[in-house]
């Protein structure tokens, strides 16, 4: 099956059965995935703690394509390291402590499949990119121009049919930049 921008989540979930092989657990040892809307409250309920306590002790807030997103904190041996084991990864048992309610990005991550990159791109376009936010669109354009993968139906020309609007969004800051 080809993964395209409009592949339904239920089809993505069929392609990404729970896996605890070394390739899939590798990501847990170096980072964590992002939650999508509605998932964080389920984690708090699962852990029997308040939403505030969950956010304060276990989550980090980050901005991705100009969208505020939450992900589990990472354990770091050195404070300045940009990576570290997910706070919810049990390295002794080689599994996730919140497996039943883990972030959607973690649920669909497939390091052991040749379509793993397509699935992460699908997540980016469907759950991170905000087509109502001009800055999100500009940052996605930078991702593409920097060599980022684009799925069928996921190019900016496919996503924003009004070509004048797209051009205006992408050129919004160009006139203000002086190159020396």
C-alpha positions in Angstrom: 0.0 0.0 0.0 1.3 3.5 -0.9 1.1 5.9 2.0 -0.3 9.2 0.8 -1.4 12.4 2.6 -5.0 11.3 2.8 -4.4 7.7 4.0 -6.9 7.3 6.9 -5.5 6.8 10.4 -7.2 3.4 10.7 -5.1 2.2 7.6 -1.9 3.7 9.1 -2.7 1.8 12.4 -3.1 -1.5 10.4 0.4 -0.9 8.9 1.9 -0.2 12.3 1.2 -3.1 14.7 2.9 -2.9 18.1 6.5 -3.9 17.7 9.3 -4.1 20.3 12.2 -5.1 18.0 15.5 -3.3 18.4 14.8 -1.0 15.4 11.5 0.2 16.9 12.8 0.5 20.5 15.8 2.4 19.2 13.7 5.6 18.9 12.7 5.2 22.6 16.3 5.2 23.6 17.0 8.5 21.9 13.8 10.5 22.2 10.0 10.4 22.3 7.1 11.0 20.0 4.5 13.8 20.0 1.0 13.6 21.4 -2.0 14.8 19.4 -5.1 16.5 20.6 -6.9 14.6 23.4 -4.2 12.1 24.2 -2.6 13.9 27.1 -5.7 13.7 29.3 -5.9 10.0 28.7 -2.3 9.6 29.9 -3.1 11.5 33.1 -6.1 9.4 33.7 -4.1 6.2 33.0 -1.4 7.3 35.4 -4.0 8.5 38.0 -2.5 11.9 38.3 -3.7 15.4 37.4 -3.1 16.9 34.0 -0.9 19.7 35.6 1.2 17.1 37.4 1.7 15.1 34.2 2.7 18.2 32.2 5.1 19.4 35.0 6.8 16.1 35.8 6.7 14.1 32.6 6.1 16.2 29.5 7.9 18.9 27.6 6.3 21.5 25.4 7.9 22.1 22.0 7.1 24.0 18.9 7.0 22.1 15.6 6.0 23.9 12.4 4.8 26.8 14.6 2.4 24.4 16.5 2.7 23.9 20.3 3.1 20.1 20.9 3.8 18.0 23.9 6.0 14.9 24.1 7.4 12.9 27.0 10.6 14.3 28.6 13.8 12.6 27.9 16.2 11.3 30.5 19.7 12.8 29.7 23.0 11.9 31.2 24.3 15.3 30.3 21.9 18.2 30.6 22.9 19.8 27.3 22.4 16.6 25.2 19.6 17.1 22.6 18.6 13.5 23.0 18.0 10.9 25.7 15.8 7.9 26.6 12.1 8.6 26.8 11.0 9.1 30.4 8.4 6.3 29.9 10.8 3.7 28.4 11.6 0.9 30.8 15.1 -0.1 29.7 15.1 -3.2 31.9 12.0 -4.6 30.3 12.6 -2.9 26.9 9.1 -1.6 26.7 6.9 1.5 27.2 5.4 2.1 30.6 2.4 3.8 29.1 2.1 1.6 26.0 -1.7 1.6 26.0 -1.9 5.5 25.9 1.5 6.4 24.3 1.8 9.3 21.9 0.3 8.7 18.4 3.7 9.3 16.8 5.1 6.5 19.0 2.2 4.2 18.1 2.8 4.6 14.4 6.6 4.7 14.4 8.0 1.7 12.5 11.8 1.7 12.5 11.9 -1.8 11.2 9.7 -1.2 8.1 10.8 0.4 4.8 7.8 2.7 4.9 8.7 4.1 8.4 9.8 7.5 6.9 6.5 7.7 4.9 4.5 7.2 8.1 6.5 9.9 9.9 5.9 12.3 7.0 2.2 11.4 7.0 2.1 12.3 10.7 3.8 15.7 10.0 1.4 16.6 7.3 -1.8 15.4 9.1 -1.1 16.3 12.7 1.6 19.0 12.8 1.2 21.2 9.7 -1.6 23.8 10.2 -2.9 25.1 6.9 -4.6 28.0 8.7 -1.3 29.3 10.0 0.9 31.1 7.5 4.1 30.5 9.6 3.4 26.8 9.7 3.1 26.7 6.0 6.4 28.7 5.5 8.2 26.3 7.9 6.8 23.3 6.0 8.1 24.8 2.8 11.6 25.1 4.4 11.3 21.4 5.4 10.6 20.5 1.8 13.3 22.8 0.3 15.8 21.2 2.8 15.2 17.8 1.3 12.2 16.7 3.4 10.1 13.9 2.1 6.8 14.8 0.4 4.0 12.3 0.1 1.5 12.2 -2.8 -1.0 14.9 -2.0 1.3 16.5 0.5 3.0 19.2 -1.6 2.1 22.8 -0.9 0.5 23.1 -4.3 -1.8 20.1 -3.4 -2.6 21.5 0.0 -3.2 25.1 -0.9 -5.1 25.3 -4.2 -5.2 29.1 -4.4 -1.8 29.7 -6.1 -1.9 33.5 -5.4 -2.5 32.9 -1.7 0.3 30.4 -1.5 2.7 32.7 -3.3 1.7 35.6 -0.9 2.3 33.3 2.1 5.7 32.1 0.9 6.8 35.6 0.0 5.5 37.4 3.0 8.9 38.2 4.6 11.0 38.3 1.5 10.7 42.0 0.9 11.8 42.8 4.5 15.1 40.9 4.3 18.2 42.7 3.2 21.0 40.5 1.9 24.5 42.0 2.2 
